[in-house]
Amino acid sequence: MMKKIIALSVPLKAFAAMLFSGMMILYMVSGTVYSMFIEEVFSFSIPFVFALQGMVLSMVISIMWGVFFSDVVIKKWRFFVRYLAFKLSLLPFLALCFYTFLAIPSQWVVPWFVALVTIMLFIFVIAALNEVVLRRAGKHYTEALKAYKAFN
């Protein structure tokens, strides 16, 4: 049992860490670009609430990714259904982040919002690439099976 927990948690933890570091880097980059538009100096400091949000969102996205896009929990759903369920279940967490943005008046909310949207787009691209790879592999195995049946 412990081996299964470790086998599941290590990739999820690594994915969460990559998401969190990506969010922080995107926040810094988008903050720098945003400061050029508003002609104000970007302080390169991350408000604690934004860092906390990033950490929680990274963990939530990672866990949900593991649930919806691996075959460990859900075995026979089509990609579109998995993706739709993933996005719909992520909406409440994004809504909480949005309401936190409204509650905390800060000029640096825009870069954080840009970072979160960019991460969501990145997740979409990863999911789409995953679907393309799985379809190609499926076609390859189908052709190999047809060739095997034709040979026998």
C-alpha positions as CSV (number, residue, x, y, z in Angstrom):
1,M,0.0,0.0,0.0
2,M,2.8,2.4,0.9
3,K,4.5,1.7,-2.4
4,K,1.4,2.7,-4.3
5,I,1.0,5.9,-2.3
6,I,4.6,6.8,-3.0
7,A,4.3,5.8,-6.7
8,L,1.3,8.1,-7.0
9,S,2.5,11.0,-4.9
10,V,6.0,11.5,-6.4
11,P,4.8,12.4,-10.0
12,L,2.0,14.6,-8.6
13,K,4.4,16.4,-6.3
14,A,6.9,17.0,-9.1
15,F,4.1,18.3,-11.4
16,A,2.8,20.6,-8.6
17,A,6.4,21.9,-8.1
18,M,6.7,22.6,-11.8
19,L,3.4,24.4,-11.9
20,F,4.3,26.5,-8.9
21,S,7.7,27.5,-10.2
22,G,6.1,28.2,-13.6
23,M,3.5,30.5,-11.9
24,M,6.1,32.4,-10.0
25,I,8.4,32.8,-13.1
26,L,5.4,33.9,-15.1
27,Y,4.4,36.3,-12.4
28,M,7.8,37.9,-12.5
29,V,7.9,38.1,-16.3
30,S,4.3,39.4,-16.6
31,G,5.0,41.9,-13.8
32,T,8.0,43.3,-15.5
33,V,6.1,43.6,-18.8
34,Y,3.1,45.1,-17.0
35,S,5.3,47.7,-15.2
36,M,6.5,48.9,-18.6
37,F,3.0,49.7,-19.6
38,I,2.0,51.5,-16.4
39,E,5.4,53.1,-16.2
40,E,6.0,52.1,-12.6
41,V,8.8,50.1,-11.1
42,F,8.0,46.4,-10.5
43,S,9.2,45.5,-7.0
44,F,9.9,41.8,-7.8
45,S,8.3,40.8,-4.5
46,I,5.3,38.4,-4.5
47,P,2.5,39.1,-2.0
48,F,2.1,36.2,0.5
49,V,-1.5,35.6,-0.6
50,F,-0.4,35.2,-4.2
51,A,2.3,32.7,-3.3
52,L,-0.2,30.8,-1.1
53,Q,-2.7,30.8,-3.9
54,G,-0.1,29.5,-6.3
55,M,0.9,26.7,-3.9
56,V,-2.7,25.7,-3.4
57,L,-3.6,25.9,-7.1
58,S,-0.5,23.9,-8.0
59,M,-1.4,21.1,-5.6
60,V,-5.1,21.1,-6.7
61,I,-4.3,21.1,-10.4
62,S,-1.7,18.4,-9.9
63,I,-4.1,16.2,-8.0
64,M,-6.9,16.7,-10.4
65,W,-4.6,16.1,-13.3
66,G,-3.6,12.8,-11.7
67,V,-7.2,11.9,-11.2
68,F,-8.6,12.8,-14.6
69,F,-5.7,12.2,-17.0
70,S,-4.1,9.1,-15.6
71,D,-5.6,5.6,-15.8
72,V,-5.1,5.0,-12.1
73,V,-8.5,6.3,-11.0
74,I,-10.6,6.7,-14.1
75,K,-9.9,3.9,-16.6
76,K,-12.2,4.2,-19.6
77,W,-13.3,7.8,-20.1
78,R,-12.7,9.5,-23.4
79,F,-10.3,12.4,-23.5
80,F,-13.0,15.0,-24.1
81,V,-15.0,13.8,-21.1
82,R,-11.9,13.8,-18.9
83,Y,-10.9,17.3,-20.0
84,L,-14.4,18.7,-19.5
85,A,-14.6,17.2,-16.0
86,F,-11.2,18.5,-15.2
87,K,-12.0,22.1,-16.3
88,L,-15.4,22.1,-14.6
89,S,-14.0,20.9,-11.3
90,L,-11.2,23.5,-11.5
91,L,-13.7,26.4,-11.9
92,P,-14.6,26.7,-8.2
93,F,-10.9,27.0,-7.3
94,L,-10.3,29.7,-10.0
95,A,-13.4,31.5,-8.8
96,L,-12.0,31.6,-5.3
97,C,-8.7,33.0,-6.7
98,F,-10.7,35.6,-8.6
99,Y,-12.6,36.7,-5.5
100,T,-9.4,36.9,-3.6
101,F,-8.1,39.3,-6.3
102,L,-11.2,41.5,-5.7
103,A,-10.7,41.4,-1.9
104,I,-7.0,42.4,-2.1
105,P,-6.5,45.7,-3.8
106,S,-3.1,45.5,-5.5
107,Q,-1.8,46.9,-8.7
108,W,0.0,43.6,-9.3
109,V,-3.1,41.5,-9.5
110,V,-3.0,41.8,-13.3
111,P,0.4,40.0,-13.7
112,W,-0.8,37.3,-11.3
113,F,-4.0,36.9,-13.4
114,V,-1.9,36.7,-16.6
115,A,0.3,34.0,-14.9
116,L,-2.7,31.9,-14.0
117,V,-4.3,32.2,-17.4
118,T,-1.0,31.3,-19.0
119,I,-0.7,28.2,-16.8
120,M,-4.3,27.2,-17.7
121,L,-3.4,27.6,-21.4
122,F,-0.2,25.5,-20.9
123,I,-2.3,22.8,-19.2
124,F,-4.6,22.8,-22.2
125,V,-1.6,22.5,-24.6
126,I,-0.2,19.6,-22.6
127,A,-3.6,17.9,-22.6
128,A,-4.0,18.4,-26.3
129,L,-0.5,17.0,-27.0
130,N,-1.2,14.1,-24.8
131,E,-4.3,13.3,-26.9
132,V,-2.4,13.6,-30.1
133,V,0.3,11.2,-28.9
134,L,-2.2,8.7,-27.6
135,R,-4.1,8.7,-30.9
136,R,-0.9,8.2,-32.9
137,A,0.1,5.4,-30.6
138,G,-3.4,3.9,-31.0
139,K,-3.2,4.1,-34.8
140,H,0.3,2.5,-34.8
141,Y,-0.9,-0.4,-32.6
142,T,-4.0,-0.8,-34.7
143,E,-2.0,-1.0,-37.9
144,A,0.4,-3.5,-36.3
145,L,-2.5,-5.6,-35.2
146,K,-4.0,-5.5,-38.7
147,A,-0.6,-6.5,-40.2
148,Y,-0.3,-9.3,-37.6
149,K,-3.8,-10.6,-38.4
150,A,-3.1,-10.4,-42.2
151,F,0.2,-12.4,-41.6
152,N,-1.6,-15.1,-39.7
